[in-house]
């Protein structure tokens, strides 16, 4: 039997909660057209990456904790349930409940005799969930979390732990002084007993629940081997693209493009068309039905579905939104993000512009700014 099948047998109704949260204001202007978890990351809704990883480890039911109307996700949910053979339901919080409250709010769904996963929807990584299941079973305590090493730990929840066992000795949220360089990676596995620790009030796992669990020796952690990033902004989206494509290069290189114009790691939908004399890559993602005309240069860039880059244009370190059109001889760079259906006329320069949906830009944007 395969590892997944045997896990399915052991956890017949294995469940997961994904913390989706709010509107994703830091990813605007993209989130003015779609909820953050449905914005494509490497040509697939970010939420779908997480649900597929959960399906691979034997999860049969997922609840999405969201603080806006689930109607906007209805088509996605129908498609995912149908294609992946998994039950997905929404838990609509009447008010934002922090990082712990949604777990309590979904208590009735999560009440089983089996451990369950909790995942922060902003996280992209190699999702070593099978290893996490085995680790959690070995130590037998209430909670397991993934941790990752970062250079600037002060922005996150720092986890101090015993190197051999992974037992968490201290959990410090956004420390003022150095407390270690491993941080909470936003992916957990819990025993149902953890539900008794949390109320349906706005509650923080990082400030109120984890420090107590660590004190009681009920919390263990496992480092992520592979890439990890919190995809919360355009800058982090582009960084994570580079990491994910490098990961695909090692694990499933057949998914990467071998088009003659490609240099380095590029993910290109089969329906995209590329003209003559182009240079594409490294770290470029091209979505369905994109049109790239002759002589275009793309590097560290994302083209969303249906976008067009016309002749001899140059796009680096930027995201071109759905159905947007970049004119001829245009230069786009420095974390420019074009929302849905934006038009750039020929022969202009856009430097770090955040352009709201359905705008036509007729003049150069010399300094980074929001264009409304």
Secondary structure, DSSP 8 states (H G I E B T S, - for coil): --HHHHHHHHSTT-EEEEEEES--GGGTTGGGTS-GGGSEETTEEHHHHHHHHHHHTT--EEEEEESS-GGGGHHHHHHHHHHHT-EEEEEE-SS--BTTHHHHHTHHHH-SSS-EEEEETTEEE---HHHHHHHHHHH-SSEEEEEEE-S-GGGSEEEEE-TTT-BEEEEEET-SS---SEEEEEEEEE-GGGGGG--SSSB-IIIIIHHHHHHTT-EEEEE--S-EEE--SHHHHHHHHHHHHHHHHHH-GGGS---TTB-SSEEE-TT-EE-TT-EE-SSEEE-TT-EE-TT-EEEEEEE-TT-EE-TT-EEEEEEE-TT-EE-TT-EEESS-EE-TT-EE-TT-EEESEEE-TT-EE-S-B-S-EEE-
